[in-house]
Amino acid sequence: MTTTLPPDLKARRERLVLDHFADETRQDFDAVLATFPHPHYELIPSGEVHDGIDTVRQYYIDSRLAFPDQRHEIIQLRHTDDAVIVEFWLLGTHRGPLRGLPPTGNAFRCRMIALFIFEGERLVCERVYFDTLTMLRQLLAGTPPDMLPQLIGGLLGQPQARQAEAA
């Protein structure tokens, strides 16, 4: 992919993205948050937007509660004039609650794309795309079939699933 970026700007952006990934794996959330002037995440499959230090920090806490060993394997980085595109594997083991889904103990490996959007040198957004079904299929493997509707309904935020959980 051809860009018109000066090589030094391209290198600084790439270093920031690589540091961001490494700090996430180390769970050094202060360092990750410092890569943004104003942290902003968009998780496209779920429609979630986490905006600001407090909500992004809570997203990190919640996701690591569910997957304490969450980590990445970078496949490839690509540069555009306003973004670094990272293709990667996200891996983890489901050890804690995930939106009403009790821990299954199952591991997952899901291929993802993250767009790190920049304004000049400033990271302004991380936008993540992935296939939810790929992840769920791995997390729910071995679950008794009669439990699937309630568990999936809870993940999707369906009121009847939450009411059944509360009963």
Buried (B, 14 or more C-beta within 10 A) or exposed (E): EEBEBEEEBBEBBBEBBBBBBEBBEEBEBEBBBBBBEEBBBBBBEBEEBBEEBEBBBEBBEBBBEBBEEBBBEEEEBEBBEBBBBBEBBBBBBBBBEBEBBBBBEBBBEBBBBBBBBBEEEEBBBBBBEBEBEBBBEBBBEEBEEEEEEBBBBBBEEBEEBEEEEEE
